[in-house]
Amino acid sequence: MEFIGLLAPVAFVFSLAALSQIAALKKEIEKLKEEQKSPR
């Protein structure tokens, strides 16, 4: 059980990194949608 306790902070850091990546992807997708909507 101590092993799981030691892994918890590492998992937390990875989850924060993943959330920031998801936020960046959402911004990119919104930008692409706006570019697509605009007339060429």
C-alpha positions in Angstrom: 0.0 0.0 0.0 2.9 2.4 0.6 3.8 2.0 -3.1 0.4 3.5 -4.1 0.9 6.3 -1.7 4.3 7.1 -3.4 2.8 7.0 -6.8 -0.1 9.4 -6.0 2.0 12.7 -6.3 3.4 11.5 -9.6 -0.1 10.7 -10.9 -1.3 14.1 -9.8 1.4 15.9 -11.7 0.7 13.9 -14.8 -3.0 14.6 -14.5 -2.3 18.4 -14.3 -0.1 18.1 -17.4 -2.8 16.3 -19.2 -5.4 18.9 -18.3 -3.2 21.7 -19.6 -2.7 19.8 -22.8 -6.4 19.3 -23.2 -7.0 23.0 -22.7 -4.4 23.8 -25.3 -6.1 21.4 -27.7 -9.5 22.9 -27.2 -8.1 26.4 -27.9 -6.5 25.1 -31.1 -9.7 23.5 -32.2 -11.7 26.7 -31.6 -9.2 28.6 -33.6 -9.4 26.2 -36.5 -13.2 26.3 -36.4 -13.1 30.1 -36.6 -10.7 29.9 -39.5 -13.0 27.5 -41.3 -16.1 29.8 -40.8 -14.4 32.9 -42.2 -14.8 33.4 -45.9 -11.7 32.8 -48.0 
